[in-house]
Amino acid sequence: MNVNRDSVDAPKLVMNDGVLSVSNLTGITSYQWFLGEDSLDVTTPDFAPIDSGAYTVQIKKSSCILTSNEIVKNKLHLDMPLLTNEVCNADAVVTINNTQEGVKYRAYFGSIEASSIVTGTGGPISITLDSDVVTSGEKDIRIQAGFDNDLPQFLTSQLTVTRDVLTTPAVVVDGTILKSSATGTAYQWYLNDQVIDGATSNQIDFVSEGTYSVEVTSGTCNAKSNDIPLTFAIRTDLTLQSQAVCDTDATVNIDNSQDGVTYGAYYNGNLVSNEVIGNGEDISLTVSSSLGFGKKDLTIKAGYLNNTRHDLSNSVSVNRESLAVPQITLVAGVLKTDVQGVTYSWYDDDEELNETTSAIEPTQSGTYFVKVSNGVCTKQSAPVSYIVTGLGETDEISVTASPNPARSRVTIVAGKAIQPVMVRLTSTVGQTFSVPISTITDRSVELDVSELSVGFYLVHVNGQVIRLLKE
């Protein structure tokens, strides 16, 4: 009689990622799983237990029925409070009280690992968050927990950590603007260690020379800059220019002005121009007409904002002149202007004559005018018609038109009575135009030329002809 005796090693039970299985045997024909001494309704080769406790498996291979070693599954506690503190320029830390011994904990920001693994001790632990992940500001953090051989799960609690970051500020000078190099949520500026009222933004205007600093706050962070003394140097060797002007405001040109510096023109210590802030390019000051006429020597002063003004090394002369429009009168065959102390240039129509005195005696009929100049101003008289009679004598009764040029109405004045019916208006080629004529006095009439086109016209009065420009 033959007897067969099977020999099978005891099954070795292991857990990987929360799943129990037999690691050392093959050819197993049946499985029965147990929790403690209670059999479970589980007969599969692998089993993922949910409840905590001691698990075993009974297998059958050939004629042998064997029971595995015991594996204890601990219950993972997920409802645990989390604590943190707002930090400045340091790594944020999450504290877990009453941790499970042997449980592995790791912090996450979204799906990104935000810390290394820290093993529970049964007491409190601290998890330091990675500053490359939790950079600055507020971040929502969750904690994942699990045993070595268990699937990890997130704790039910989550928290927001705040990590404030602030670099030590410095005062940055940008022209006349002072700026903080550091960005924060609140600012306070100081001048000579005294608070500057209202200076609570990240930049301020330069107030006055002295020692400046700025204090910056960002959350729990607070830092103050080093003191920086500011005494701005004023360039005084700038080039100044001015041109003589007639009846308009004089100007002073400053070449290559200094950026942020305020400039003004002074006469006898008084400001006589507008003030202009330099921009690094050429600028102009407009001198007030209240300074009057003639040549004046001015001093240009420069300074930052309301600080001390410094004299530029160069002075400048401005020359503002005026000149009356000359009037021509006809006396005893002589055309004479009333403006004295100037140079004279006489014209017959548009042809310049070789006459440079205040009076001329024409030898032929024509339309005469004079230009006078004082070296700065040049003014021109209204044209006057001059007629030589057949006896070689002249009509001494002058006729003038004013204004000339004219836009709407022009007044004709003669030395003797004017008959409106004898007043004619023609073009330079003889075309006659009908315009409204109103009598002012017996020697003056008014012509309404508003409807005429722009151009030259001839006004015929008392046998004389005046050239009129309509504009």
LUMMAR-72312 format. One record per residue (C-alpha): residue number from 0; x, y, z; residue in three letters. Coordinates in pm, 1 decimal, decimal comma. Layout:
BEGIN
[NUM; [X; Y; Z]; "ALA"]
...
% end
This chain:
BEGIN
[0; [0,0; 0,0; 0,0]; "MET"]
[1; [142,5; 336,7; -109,0]; "ASN"]
[2; [90,1; 653,5; 101,2]; "VAL"]
[3; [133,1; 1011,9; -44,7]; "ASN"]
[4; [224,9; 1289,2; 191,8]; "ARG"]
[5; [211,1; 1652,1; 55,3]; "ASP"]
[6; [448,8; 1914,1; 196,8]; "SER"]
[7; [355,9; 2286,6; 156,4]; "VAL"]
[8; [519,4; 2594,6; 311,4]; "ASP"]
[9; [305,3; 2816,8; 529,9]; "ALA"]
[10; [151,5; 3103,9; 327,2]; "PRO"]
[11; [311,0; 3443,8; 378,6]; "LYS"]
[12; [60,6; 3725,9; 388,0]; "LEU"]
[13; [170,2; 4075,4; 274,2]; "VAL"]
[14; [-1,9; 4412,5; 219,4]; "MET"]
[15; [88,7; 4641,6; -68,7]; "ASN"]
[16; [-92,3; 4970,9; -123,0]; "ASP"]
[17; [-372,2; 4855,0; 106,9]; "GLY"]
[18; [-419,8; 4516,2; -69,0]; "VAL"]
[19; [-356,3; 4181,1; 109,4]; "LEU"]
[20; [-218,4; 3880,0; -84,1]; "SER"]
[21; [-10,2; 3563,8; -44,4]; "VAL"]
[22; [337,8; 3631,3; -170,6]; "SER"]
[23; [517,3; 3294,4; -159,5]; "ASN"]
[24; [286,9; 3024,0; -300,3]; "LEU"]
[25; [129,2; 2934,6; -631,8]; "THR"]
[26; [-120,4; 2668,5; -725,3]; "GLY"]
[27; [-353,1; 2757,7; -440,8]; "ILE"]
[28; [-700,9; 2615,3; -503,0]; "THR"]
[29; [-905,0; 2809,7; -245,3]; "SER"]
[30; [-892,4; 3110,4; -12,1]; "TYR"]
[31; [-1087,8; 3197,3; 300,3]; "GLN"]
[32; [-1025,9; 3533,8; 467,6]; "TRP"]
[33; [-1065,9; 3605,3; 840,4]; "PHE"]
[34; [-1088,9; 3918,1; 1053,6]; "LEU"]
[35; [-978,7; 3797,9; 1393,2]; "GLY"]
[36; [-1163,3; 3463,2; 1439,4]; "GLU"]
[37; [-1454,5; 3565,5; 1218,7]; "ASP"]
[38; [-1462,1; 3433,2; 864,9]; "SER"]
[39; [-1538,3; 3688,1; 594,8]; "LEU"]
[40; [-1742,8; 3646,1; 285,4]; "ASP"]
[41; [-1427,3; 3684,6; 80,6]; "VAL"]
[42; [-1264,3; 3400,5; -116,2]; "THR"]
[43; [-1054,0; 3591,7; -369,6]; "THR"]
[44; [-672,0; 3572,3; -392,7]; "PRO"]
[45; [-644,2; 3946,2; -313,3]; "ASP"]
[46; [-835,1; 4143,6; -55,5]; "PHE"]
[47; [-842,2; 4516,5; 23,1]; "ALA"]
[48; [-967,2; 4541,0; 381,9]; "PRO"]
[49; [-1155,8; 4847,8; 499,8]; "ILE"]
[50; [-1193,3; 4797,3; 873,9]; "ASP"]
[51; [-902,0; 4795,9; 1110,6]; "SER"]
[52; [-802,6; 4470,5; 1282,8]; "GLY"]
[53; [-596,4; 4149,9; 1245,4]; "ALA"]
[54; [-638,0; 3971,7; 911,1]; "TYR"]
[55; [-541,4; 3617,1; 808,9]; "THR"]
[56; [-614,7; 3388,9; 513,6]; "VAL"]
[57; [-669,5; 3011,5; 507,4]; "GLN"]
[58; [-560,9; 2840,3; 186,2]; "ILE"]
[59; [-590,8; 2498,7; 37,4]; "LYS"]
[60; [-317,9; 2358,1; -182,5]; "LYS"]
[61; [-320,2; 1992,8; -283,9]; "SER"]
[62; [-440,4; 1813,4; 27,0]; "SER"]
[63; [-305,8; 2076,6; 266,2]; "CYS"]
[64; [-509,0; 2342,5; 445,0]; "ILE"]
[65; [-284,8; 2612,7; 590,6]; "LEU"]
[66; [-334,5; 2947,4; 771,2]; "THR"]
[67; [-118,3; 3252,8; 696,1]; "SER"]
[68; [54,8; 3488,5; 927,3]; "ASN"]
[69; [-147,5; 3775,6; 1076,4]; "GLU"]
[70; [-139,6; 4131,9; 940,1]; "ILE"]
[71; [-288,7; 4412,7; 1142,3]; "VAL"]
[72; [-454,6; 4700,8; 959,4]; "LYS"]
[73; [-467,1; 5019,6; 1164,2]; "ASN"]
[74; [-751,5; 5268,4; 1123,6]; "LYS"]
[75; [-639,2; 5597,2; 969,0]; "LEU"]
[76; [-770,3; 5900,5; 1158,1]; "HIS"]
[77; [-858,3; 6175,2; 907,9]; "LEU"]
[78; [-1042,6; 6427,0; 1126,4]; "ASP"]
[79; [-749,1; 6612,4; 1277,6]; "MET"]
[80; [-719,8; 6989,7; 1342,7]; "PRO"]
[81; [-446,0; 7184,2; 1164,8]; "LEU"]
[82; [-270,1; 7494,2; 1297,7]; "LEU"]
[83; [-48,2; 7758,5; 1135,7]; "THR"]
[84; [90,0; 8108,8; 1194,2]; "ASN"]
[85; [143,2; 8393,7; 945,7]; "GLU"]
[86; [516,2; 8433,8; 887,6]; "VAL"]
[87; [746,8; 8698,6; 743,0]; "CYS"]
[88; [1045,5; 8607,1; 527,0]; "ASN"]
[89; [1038,9; 8251,8; 670,0]; "ALA"]
[90; [905,0; 7911,7; 570,3]; "ASP"]
[91; [539,7; 7859,5; 660,6]; "ALA"]
[92; [473,0; 7572,4; 904,0]; "VAL"]
[93; [164,2; 7355,0; 957,1]; "VAL"]
[94; [124,3; 7189,7; 1300,8]; "THR"]
[95; [-77,6; 6869,1; 1358,9]; "ILE"]
[96; [-156,9; 6777,6; 1720,8]; "ASN"]
[97; [-211,3; 6417,0; 1839,4]; "ASN"]
[98; [-76,4; 6247,9; 1526,6]; "THR"]
[99; [-100,1; 5870,7; 1474,5]; "GLN"]
[100; [222,5; 5694,8; 1541,5]; "GLU"]
[101; [375,5; 5557,3; 1224,7]; "GLY"]
[102; [141,3; 5746,9; 989,5]; "VAL"]
[103; [314,1; 5941,8; 712,8]; "LYS"]
[104; [201,7; 6304,6; 656,3]; "TYR"]
[105; [274,1; 6534,2; 360,7]; "ARG"]
[106; [140,2; 6880,7; 265,1]; "ALA"]
[107; [-6,1; 6961,0; -78,1]; "TYR"]
[108; [-88,4; 7285,7; -258,8]; "PHE"]
[109; [-345,6; 7172,0; -511,4]; "GLY"]
[110; [-185,0; 6865,2; -666,2]; "SER"]
[111; [170,5; 6986,1; -597,0]; "ILE"]
[112; [374,6; 6838,2; -313,4]; "GLU"]
[113; [446,3; 7124,8; -75,4]; "ALA"]
[114; [659,0; 6947,4; 188,0]; "SER"]
[115; [861,5; 6638,5; 262,1]; "SER"]
[116; [705,9; 6341,8; 448,8]; "ILE"]
[117; [688,4; 6369,4; 826,5]; "VAL"]
[118; [610,5; 6057,1; 1035,5]; "THR"]
[119; [357,6; 6079,6; 1316,0]; "GLY"]
[120; [482,6; 6028,4; 1671,5]; "THR"]
[121; [155,4; 6000,5; 1857,6]; "GLY"]
[122; [201,3; 6366,5; 1954,8]; "GLY"]
[123; [227,8; 6695,9; 1769,5]; "PRO"]
[124; [442,3; 6731,6; 1457,8]; "ILE"]
[125; [536,5; 7030,7; 1241,1]; "SER"]
[126; [541,5; 7022,3; 861,9]; "ILE"]
[127; [763,9; 7287,2; 701,1]; "THR"]
[128; [624,6; 7405,4; 368,0]; "LEU"]
[129; [850,7; 7440,5; 64,9]; "ASP"]
[130; [903,7; 7815,5; -2,0]; "SER"]
[131; [938,4; 7742,1; -374,7]; "ASP"]
[132; [577,5; 7619,1; -371,0]; "VAL"]
[133; [429,9; 7837,9; -98,8]; "VAL"]
[134; [596,9; 8155,7; -225,1]; "THR"]
[135; [410,8; 8456,3; -85,5]; "SER"]
[136; [57,4; 8558,3; -0,6]; "GLY"]
[137; [-224,1; 8319,6; 88,5]; "GLU"]
[138; [-221,2; 7951,5; -15,2]; "LYS"]
[139; [-481,0; 7679,6; 55,0]; "ASP"]
[140; [-302,4; 7371,9; 195,9]; "ILE"]
[141; [-425,6; 7011,8; 248,1]; "ARG"]
[142; [-251,4; 6730,3; 433,2]; "ILE"]
[143; [-230,9; 6373,7; 299,2]; "GLN"]
[144; [-185,5; 6085,3; 545,0]; "ALA"]
[145; [-126,8; 5710,4; 516,9]; "GLY"]
[146; [54,2; 5408,0; 651,1]; "PHE"]
[147; [354,6; 5270,6; 463,7]; "ASP"]
[148; [144,6; 4988,5; 324,1]; "ASN"]
[149; [-178,1; 5183,4; 293,6]; "ASP"]
[150; [-328,4; 5406,9; 29,1]; "LEU"]
[151; [-282,6; 5772,5; 141,3]; "PRO"]
[152; [-588,6; 5991,5; 199,5]; "GLN"]
[153; [-642,1; 6364,2; 262,7]; "PHE"]
[154; [-731,5; 6478,3; 609,8]; "LEU"]
[155; [-1080,0; 6625,8; 625,8]; "THR"]
[156; [-945,0; 6960,2; 750,4]; "SER"]
[157; [-762,9; 7211,6; 532,2]; "GLN"]
[158; [-627,0; 7556,5; 608,0]; "LEU"]
[159; [-497,4; 7873,3; 447,6]; "THR"]
[160; [-138,2; 7966,4; 521,7]; "VAL"]
[161; [-1,0; 8316,9; 472,7]; "THR"]
[162; [362,6; 8374,0; 396,4]; "ARG"]
[163; [466,6; 8740,1; 378,6]; "ASP"]
[164; [783,6; 8832,3; 192,5]; "VAL"]
[165; [947,1; 9175,1; 210,9]; "LEU"]
[166; [1290,8; 9284,1; 99,5]; "THR"]
[167; [1462,4; 9566,7; 283,3]; "THR"]
[168; [1349,2; 9882,0; 104,3]; "PRO"]
[169; [1579,1; 10144,1; -44,9]; "ALA"]
[170; [1503,3; 10500,0; -155,7]; "VAL"]
[171; [1526,1; 10530,4; -535,6]; "VAL"]
[172; [1569,7; 10881,1; -680,4]; "VAL"]
[173; [1399,6; 10942,2; -1017,2]; "ASP"]
[174; [1432,8; 11311,2; -1102,7]; "GLY"]
[175; [1228,5; 11486,4; -834,8]; "THR"]
[176; [1037,5; 11167,1; -749,3]; "ILE"]
[177; [1144,3; 10942,9; -459,5]; "LEU"]
[178; [1034,6; 10579,5; -483,0]; "LYS"]
[179; [1046,4; 10273,4; -257,7]; "SER"]
[180; [1235,2; 9981,7; -409,5]; "SER"]
[181; [1021,0; 9736,5; -208,5]; "ALA"]
[182; [652,2; 9667,6; -267,7]; "THR"]
[183; [420,9; 9644,1; 30,5]; "GLY"]
[184; [68,5; 9714,7; 151,3]; "THR"]
[185; [151,4; 10030,0; 349,9]; "ALA"]
[186; [420,7; 10299,4; 337,5]; "TYR"]
[187; [542,1; 10585,1; 556,0]; "GLN"]
[188; [804,1; 10837,1; 447,9]; "TRP"]
[189; [1037,5; 11027,6; 678,8]; "TYR"]
[190; [1240,4; 11347,0; 637,9]; "LEU"]
[191; [1518,6; 11396,4; 892,4]; "ASN"]
[192; [1359,9; 11112,9; 1100,6]; "ASP"]
[193; [1028,9; 11301,3; 1116,6]; "GLN"]
[194; [707,2; 11163,1; 968,3]; "VAL"]
[195; [602,9; 11339,1; 647,6]; "ILE"]
[196; [227,9; 11387,7; 686,3]; "ASP"]
[197; [27,6; 11224,1; 409,7]; "GLY"]
[198; [334,5; 11058,5; 254,1]; "ALA"]
[199; [190,6; 10706,7; 260,1]; "THR"]
[200; [226,3; 10582,9; -98,5]; "SER"]
[201; [510,6; 10400,4; -268,4]; "ASN"]
[202; [647,3; 10728,7; -408,2]; "GLN"]
[203; [655,2; 11097,2; -313,5]; "ILE"]
[204; [764,6; 11425,3; -464,9]; "ASP"]
[205; [1094,5; 11570,1; -347,4]; "PHE"]
[206; [999,0; 11815,0; -70,0]; "VAL"]
[207; [1322,6; 11978,1; 39,2]; "SER"]
[208; [1684,0; 11893,4; 90,0]; "GLU"]
[209; [1748,1; 11660,8; 384,0]; "GLY"]
[210; [1772,8; 11294,3; 486,4]; "THR"]
[211; [1496,5; 11064,4; 358,2]; "TYR"]
[212; [1386,1; 10712,9; 450,9]; "SER"]
[213; [1081,1; 10495,8; 392,8]; "VAL"]
[214; [913,9; 10231,3; 609,8]; "GLU"]
[215; [728,1; 9952,4; 428,8]; "VAL"]
[216; [472,4; 9708,2; 570,6]; "THR"]
[217; [352,7; 9388,6; 404,0]; "SER"]
[218; [131,6; 9170,8; 623,6]; "GLY"]
[219; [339,7; 9077,1; 926,2]; "THR"]
[220; [655,6; 9216,0; 763,6]; "CYS"]
[221; [786,0; 9561,4; 841,1]; "ASN"]
[222; [1116,8; 9710,6; 729,7]; "ALA"]
[223; [1271,5; 10054,9; 707,1]; "LYS"]
[224; [1527,5; 10173,8; 455,3]; "SER"]
[225; [1860,4; 10330,0; 533,8]; "ASN"]
[226; [1869,8; 10708,4; 556,1]; "ASP"]
[227; [1969,2; 10876,9; 229,9]; "ILE"]
[228; [2077,3; 11242,1; 226,7]; "PRO"]
[229; [1955,4; 11433,2; -78,8]; "LEU"]
[230; [2115,0; 11759,2; -189,4]; "THR"]
[231; [2049,8; 11810,7; -558,8]; "PHE"]
[232; [2319,6; 11987,2; -759,4]; "ALA"]
[233; [2197,0; 12263,6; -989,1]; "ILE"]
[234; [2377,8; 12316,9; -1318,4]; "ARG"]
[235; [2439,9; 12689,8; -1355,3]; "THR"]
[236; [2642,2; 12701,2; -1679,3]; "ASP"]
[237; [2351,4; 12676,7; -1924,0]; "LEU"]
[238; [2332,5; 12873,1; -2250,8]; "THR"]
[239; [2069,3; 13148,9; -2254,4]; "LEU"]
[240; [1931,9; 13320,9; -2566,7]; "GLN"]
[241; [1677,5; 13591,8; -2639,8]; "SER"]
[242; [1558,7; 13773,4; -2954,1]; "GLN"]
[243; [1437,2; 14133,5; -2966,1]; "ALA"]
[244; [1061,0; 14148,3; -3020,3]; "VAL"]
[245; [807,9; 14408,7; -3129,2]; "CYS"]
[246; [479,3; 14452,4; -2940,0]; "ASP"]
[247; [483,7; 14088,5; -2817,0]; "THR"]
[248; [611,8; 13918,7; -2503,4]; "ASP"]
[249; [986,7; 13858,6; -2493,7]; "ALA"]
[250; [1111,5; 13504,4; -2440,3]; "THR"]
[251; [1429,1; 13354,6; -2295,0]; "VAL"]
[252; [1547,0; 13022,5; -2439,5]; "ASN"]
[253; [1741,3; 12785,7; -2212,8]; "ILE"]
[254; [1944,6; 12518,6; -2392,0]; "ASP"]
[255; [1961,8; 12164,7; -2246,4]; "ASN"]
[256; [1760,1; 12234,6; -1932,7]; "SER"]
[257; [1815,0; 12011,6; -1630,8]; "GLN"]
[258; [1543,5; 11751,1; -1582,4]; "ASP"]
[259; [1313,9; 11831,6; -1289,5]; "GLY"]
[260; [1466,2; 12175,4; -1218,1]; "VAL"]
[261; [1233,2; 12478,4; -1213,5]; "THR"]
[262; [1350,2; 12792,5; -1399,8]; "TYR"]
[263; [1230,5; 13153,6; -1384,9]; "GLY"]
[264; [1346,5; 13498,9; -1505,6]; "ALA"]
[265; [1407,2; 13775,6; -1248,0]; "TYR"]
[266; [1447,9; 14153,1; -1276,4]; "TYR"]
[267; [1568,3; 14345,8; -970,2]; "ASN"]
[268; [1498,9; 14036,6; -760,3]; "GLY"]
[269; [1138,6; 13996,7; -878,2]; "ASN"]
[270; [1002,1; 13709,8; -1085,7]; "LEU"]
[271; [899,3; 13850,4; -1426,1]; "VAL"]
[272; [824,2; 13530,7; -1619,6]; "SER"]
[273; [637,4; 13206,5; -1589,2]; "ASN"]
[274; [822,8; 12918,6; -1421,8]; "GLU"]
[275; [901,5; 12614,5; -1633,8]; "VAL"]
[276; [1023,7; 12272,1; -1518,1]; "ILE"]
[277; [1318,3; 12144,0; -1719,7]; "GLY"]
[278; [1286,8; 11822,5; -1919,7]; "ASN"]
[279; [1645,8; 11768,5; -2032,7]; "GLY"]
[280; [1574,7; 11957,0; -2356,5]; "GLU"]
[281; [1550,3; 12322,2; -2465,1]; "ASP"]
[282; [1277,9; 12524,7; -2290,0]; "ILE"]
[283; [1145,7; 12883,0; -2314,2]; "SER"]
[284; [1041,5; 13135,6; -2050,0]; "LEU"]
[285; [785,4; 13400,4; -2142,7]; "THR"]
[286; [868,6; 13740,6; -1993,2]; "VAL"]
[287; [571,0; 13938,3; -1864,9]; "SER"]
[288; [470,3; 14245,2; -2066,6]; "SER"]
[289; [443,5; 14431,3; -1735,4]; "SER"]
[290; [821,5; 14470,0; -1756,5]; "LEU"]
[291; [756,1; 14739,1; -2017,2]; "GLY"]
[292; [955,1; 14832,2; -2325,6]; "PHE"]
[293; [1325,5; 14868,6; -2386,5]; "GLY"]
[294; [1629,5; 14657,5; -2310,6]; "LYS"]
[295; [1639,3; 14481,6; -1972,1]; "LYS"]
[296; [1911,3; 14263,1; -1818,0]; "ASP"]
[297; [1756,7; 13956,9; -1652,4]; "LEU"]
[298; [1887,2; 13693,2; -1410,7]; "THR"]
[299; [1772,6; 13333,9; -1450,6]; "ILE"]
[300; [1725,4; 13138,9; -1127,2]; "LYS"]
[301; [1690,1; 12762,2; -1093,4]; "ALA"]
[302; [1592,9; 12523,1; -815,6]; "GLY"]
[303; [1397,9; 12208,7; -726,6]; "TYR"]
[304; [1031,1; 12264,8; -641,3]; "LEU"]
[305; [1002,9; 12518,5; -356,8]; "ASN"]
[306; [1367,4; 12495,7; -254,4]; "ASN"]
[307; [1633,7; 12763,2; -275,2]; "THR"]
[308; [1673,3; 12922,0; -619,2]; "ARG"]
[309; [2027,7; 12948,7; -756,3]; "HIS"]
[310; [2145,1; 13212,4; -1007,0]; "ASP"]
[311; [2269,7; 13076,5; -1336,5]; "LEU"]
[312; [2620,7; 13196,8; -1415,3]; "SER"]
[313; [2505,9; 13364,5; -1738,5]; "ASN"]
[314; [2265,7; 13658,9; -1751,2]; "SER"]
[315; [2053,5; 13748,2; -2053,4]; "VAL"]
[316; [1918,6; 14070,3; -2204,9]; "SER"]
[317; [1569,5; 14097,6; -2346,0]; "VAL"]
[318; [1455,3; 14379,9; -2570,6]; "ASN"]
[319; [1086,9; 14452,0; -2620,0]; "ARG"]
[320; [1007,1; 14747,1; -2844,8]; "GLU"]
[321; [696,9; 14918,6; -2981,2]; "SER"]
[322; [637,9; 15153,2; -3273,7]; "LEU"]
[323; [332,0; 15349,8; -3384,7]; "ALA"]
[324; [190,6; 15296,7; -3731,8]; "VAL"]
[325; [303,2; 15599,6; -3937,2]; "PRO"]
[326; [48,8; 15844,1; -4077,0]; "GLN"]
[327; [113,0; 16045,4; -4397,8]; "ILE"]
[328; [3,2; 16402,9; -4445,1]; "THR"]
[329; [24,3; 16615,1; -4759,3]; "LEU"]
[330; [130,4; 16976,6; -4710,5]; "VAL"]
[331; [233,6; 17207,6; -4994,4]; "ALA"]
[332; [319,8; 16920,6; -5225,3]; "GLY"]
[333; [520,9; 16738,7; -4959,7]; "VAL"]
[334; [431,5; 16392,3; -4819,9]; "LEU"]
[335; [537,0; 16376,0; -4456,7]; "LYS"]
[336; [516,5; 16109,8; -4185,0]; "THR"]
[337; [460,0; 16188,5; -3818,2]; "ASP"]
[338; [697,9; 15920,4; -3672,9]; "VAL"]
[339; [1039,2; 16051,4; -3571,3]; "GLN"]
[340; [1368,7; 15894,6; -3464,2]; "GLY"]
[341; [1346,2; 15598,7; -3701,1]; "VAL"]
[342; [1470,1; 15495,4; -4043,7]; "THR"]
[343; [1245,3; 15556,1; -4345,4]; "TYR"]
[344; [1177,6; 15374,3; -4671,9]; "SER"]
[345; [932,8; 15531,4; -4920,7]; "TRP"]
[346; [742,5; 15339,5; -5190,0]; "TYR"]
[347; [540,6; 15428,8; -5497,2]; "ASP"]
[348; [303,0; 15135,4; -5534,1]; "ASP"]
[349; [540,2; 14845,4; -5458,1]; "ASP"]
[350; [853,7; 15009,3; -5597,2]; "GLU"]
[351; [1098,5; 15128,8; -5332,5]; "GLU"]
[352; [1220,3; 15485,0; -5385,2]; "LEU"]
[353; [1560,7; 15627,1; -5307,0]; "ASN"]
[354; [1412,0; 15831,2; -5023,5]; "GLU"]
[355; [1519,1; 15782,2; -4660,7]; "THR"]
[356; [1395,7; 16097,0; -4483,6]; "THR"]
[357; [1070,4; 16165,4; -4299,9]; "SER"]
[358; [933,1; 16375,5; -4591,2]; "ALA"]
[359; [944,6; 16356,0; -4971,1]; "ILE"]
[360; [825,8; 16578,6; -5255,9]; "GLU"]
[361; [688,6; 16352,8; -5531,0]; "PRO"]
[362; [735,5; 16455,4; -5893,8]; "THR"]
[363; [470,3; 16224,5; -6036,6]; "GLN"]
[364; [127,4; 16094,3; -5951,2]; "SER"]
[365; [110,1; 15765,4; -5768,5]; "GLY"]
[366; [6,0; 15570,7; -5458,4]; "THR"]
[367; [265,8; 15631,5; -5189,5]; "TYR"]
[368; [335,6; 15468,6; -4851,7]; "PHE"]
[369; [626,2; 15466,5; -4607,2]; "VAL"]
[370; [788,6; 15200,0; -4390,2]; "LYS"]
[371; [958,1; 15306,7; -4065,9]; "VAL"]
[372; [1185,8; 15102,1; -3842,5]; "SER"]
[373; [1351,9; 15145,2; -3502,8]; "ASN"]
[374; [1576,4; 14842,3; -3550,0]; "GLY"]
[375; [1329,4; 14601,8; -3392,0]; "VAL"]
[376; [985,2; 14710,1; -3511,4]; "CYS"]
[377; [892,2; 14787,3; -3871,6]; "THR"]
[378; [556,4; 14948,4; -3943,6]; "LYS"]
[379; [392,0; 15054,1; -4271,0]; "GLN"]
[380; [155,5; 15343,9; -4333,7]; "SER"]
[381; [-169,4; 15328,0; -4523,4]; "ALA"]
[382; [-124,0; 15413,1; -4892,7]; "PRO"]
[383; [-198,2; 15771,8; -5000,7]; "VAL"]
[384; [-286,0; 15876,6; -5357,6]; "SER"]
[385; [-91,6; 16174,1; -5489,2]; "TYR"]
[386; [-195,1; 16349,9; -5812,3]; "ILE"]
[387; [11,6; 16604,4; -6001,6]; "VAL"]
[388; [-212,9; 16864,7; -6175,2]; "THR"]
[389; [-166,4; 16969,3; -6537,2]; "GLY"]
[390; [-8,5; 17297,0; -6424,5]; "LEU"]
[391; [259,8; 17104,3; -6241,5]; "GLY"]
[392; [88,0; 17182,5; -5910,4]; "GLU"]
[393; [-34,8; 16922,8; -5671,5]; "THR"]
[394; [-370,2; 16860,4; -5511,3]; "ASP"]
[395; [-289,9; 16920,2; -5150,8]; "GLU"]
[396; [-609,6; 16757,5; -5027,6]; "ILE"]
[397; [-509,2; 16408,0; -4909,0]; "SER"]
[398; [-745,9; 16109,5; -4898,5]; "VAL"]
[399; [-697,0; 15816,2; -4657,1]; "THR"]
[400; [-865,4; 15481,3; -4606,1]; "ALA"]
[401; [-877,5; 15315,2; -4262,5]; "SER"]
[402; [-839,3; 15038,7; -4181,3]; "PRO"]
[403; [-635,8; 14921,5; -4474,7]; "ASN"]
[404; [-630,7; 14623,4; -4517,4]; "PRO"]
[405; [-1001,6; 14593,3; -4426,9]; "ALA"]
[406; [-1232,6; 14297,8; -4366,5]; "ARG"]
[407; [-1580,7; 14449,7; -4346,0]; "SER"]
[408; [-1601,4; 14830,9; -4324,7]; "ARG"]
[409; [-1353,9; 15100,4; -4428,6]; "VAL"]
[410; [-1366,8; 15474,7; -4357,0]; "THR"]
[411; [-1263,9; 15718,0; -4630,2]; "ILE"]
[412; [-1150,2; 16063,7; -4507,7]; "VAL"]
[413; [-1067,0; 16356,7; -4738,3]; "ALA"]
[414; [-945,1; 16710,8; -4686,9]; "GLY"]
[415; [-1253,3; 16852,1; -4857,7]; "LYS"]
[416; [-1617,9; 16759,5; -4889,6]; "ALA"]
[417; [-1703,6; 16419,3; -5035,3]; "ILE"]
[418; [-2008,1; 16360,0; -5252,4]; "GLN"]
[419; [-2109,2; 15991,4; -5209,0]; "PRO"]
[420; [-2224,0; 15972,1; -5569,8]; "VAL"]
[421; [-1869,2; 16057,9; -5672,9]; "MET"]
[422; [-1721,7; 15765,1; -5476,4]; "VAL"]
[423; [-1647,2; 15460,3; -5692,3]; "ARG"]
[424; [-1491,3; 15122,0; -5620,8]; "LEU"]
[425; [-1319,4; 14937,1; -5906,4]; "THR"]
[426; [-1087,3; 14647,1; -5958,8]; "SER"]
[427; [-732,0; 14707,8; -6073,3]; "THR"]
[428; [-848,7; 14631,5; -6428,8]; "VAL"]
[429; [-1140,0; 14879,5; -6421,8]; "GLY"]
[430; [-1438,3; 14662,0; -6320,0]; "GLN"]
[431; [-1681,7; 14866,0; -6107,7]; "THR"]
[432; [-1831,8; 14722,8; -5785,4]; "PHE"]
[433; [-2142,5; 14854,2; -5611,2]; "SER"]
[434; [-2108,2; 14858,0; -5231,5]; "VAL"]
[435; [-2317,9; 15027,2; -4959,4]; "PRO"]
[436; [-2189,5; 15379,6; -4881,4]; "ILE"]
[437; [-2285,9; 15573,3; -4566,2]; "SER"]
[438; [-2208,6; 15938,2; -4497,5]; "THR"]
[439; [-2032,0; 16005,0; -4168,7]; "ILE"]
[440; [-1944,7; 16372,1; -4206,5]; "THR"]
[441; [-1918,7; 16599,6; -4505,0]; "ASP"]
[442; [-1555,1; 16488,5; -4542,4]; "ARG"]
[443; [-1589,0; 16119,0; -4454,1]; "SER"]
[444; [-1789,1; 15820,5; -4572,5]; "VAL"]
[445; [-1801,9; 15450,7; -4477,5]; "GLU"]
[446; [-1788,0; 15169,8; -4734,1]; "LEU"]
[447; [-1922,9; 14819,4; -4655,0]; "ASP"]
[448; [-1681,4; 14583,0; -4831,6]; "VAL"]
[449; [-1775,9; 14268,3; -4639,2]; "SER"]
[450; [-1922,8; 14100,3; -4948,7]; "GLU"]
[451; [-1617,1; 14161,6; -5166,6]; "LEU"]
[452; [-1369,2; 13887,0; -5245,9]; "SER"]
[453; [-1020,6; 13904,6; -5105,4]; "VAL"]
[454; [-787,5; 14112,6; -5318,8]; "GLY"]
[455; [-677,2; 14463,9; -5423,7]; "PHE"]
[456; [-931,6; 14732,8; -5518,2]; "TYR"]
[457; [-915,9; 15103,4; -5615,7]; "LEU"]
[458; [-1129,4; 15363,0; -5435,4]; "VAL"]
[459; [-1195,6; 15674,8; -5645,6]; "HIS"]
[460; [-1267,8; 15985,8; -5432,3]; "VAL"]
[461; [-1263,3; 16352,8; -5538,4]; "ASN"]
[462; [-1049,9; 16273,1; -5838,3]; "GLY"]
[463; [-797,4; 16076,4; -5633,9]; "GLN"]
[464; [-740,0; 15702,1; -5625,6]; "VAL"]
[465; [-660,3; 15496,7; -5313,6]; "ILE"]
[466; [-552,5; 15135,0; -5329,7]; "ARG"]
[467; [-747,2; 14915,8; -5080,6]; "LEU"]
[468; [-664,8; 14562,1; -4976,0]; "LEU"]
[469; [-966,0; 14345,7; -4883,8]; "LYS"]
[470; [-872,4; 14053,5; -4657,5]; "GLU"]
% end
